[in-house]
Amino acid sequence: MKAVRFHEYGGPEVLRYEDVEQPEPEPGQVRVRVAATSFNPVDGGIRGGYLQGPFPVTLPHVPGIDVAGTVDALGADVDAWQVGDEIVGFLPMVEDGASAEYVLAPAGVLTAAPRAVALADAAALPEVGLTARQAVVEDAGVRAGQRVLVNGAGGAVGGYAVQLARRAGAVVVATGSPRSADRLRTLGADEVVDHTAGDVADAVTEPVDVLINLARLTPERFTALVGRVRDGGVVVNTVPASPAPVDAARDVRVVELFVRNDAAALAELVALVDRGELRVDVDRRVALPELATVHAEADAGTLRGKVVVVPA
């Protein structure tokens, strides 16, 4: 089969499109014929070698932690799936991923794919959708009537966070560039703050109950933004490189979030998609041999929107 792998850590040029032996499922695993994976920033960090501590992959390594596809073969002791089932899932980060024609997955991390979107586009949901759900629903516990600030809402996680906060009945303030303003309003943002026009903390004139931070910030700007959270409010931060400042004097609760694999929660997101209550946004599809160009765009800071990657 064909796959993209890197044999050493480095820039996008280390990614090779090459022939790889097709894997065979072990007990508890299924083999998936990949319809698509997607690019996530963590893929670039793992490839670059910056995340060897938390994610010690074995080289050569196939990236791609999201998968959408069709069950192709079953390992022993797997009775939850049948060959031919269409699935979506968030794969273990240290195992070979879905930037390939076939991938192995633990049966327990998969859920049935949504029917309301193309199977390939469903690969845009798992990692970012779960991150948004855990931030908004689980860690912040957003509820009706609250005022929620989603900082960095223009990215893939932000789009889901805006939708989930609005669905909970919150008033949603989203930060984004002018390019993403219309999309954010369509997704449910009540107010869009242009983060390119000045300091966001200066533009947020009313206190918020919840701050969901999805963007890298300087310590000074993060402190100013936390200052806009009401006493007793919540800050959920998803950016390890920008730890949230503690404001214990005002009883502001801080949660540092790194996404957790949760097939049941992913199934709930799929149900929302199928009911038309959650929109899956895909900016574009690229063929698997072009994956290195997506990594290069991400490294250069020019990558826009959610990109799904399909086998050639």
Secondary structure, 3 states (H helix, E strand, C coil): CEEEEECCCCCHHHEEEEECCCCCCCCCEEEEEEEEEECCHHHHHHHHCCCCCCCCCCCCECCCCEEEEEEEEECCCCCCCCCCCEEEEECCCCCCCCCECEEEEEHHHEEECCCCCCCHHHHHCHHHHHHHHHHHHHHCCCCCCCEEEEECCCCHHHHHHHHHHHHCCCEEEEEECHHHHHHHHHHCCCEEEECCCCCHHHHCCCCEEEEEECCCCCHHHHHHHHCCEEEEEEEEECCCCCCCCCEHHHCEEEEECCCCCCHHHHHHHHHHHHCCCCCCCCCEEEEHHHHHHHHHHHHHCCCCCCEEEECC
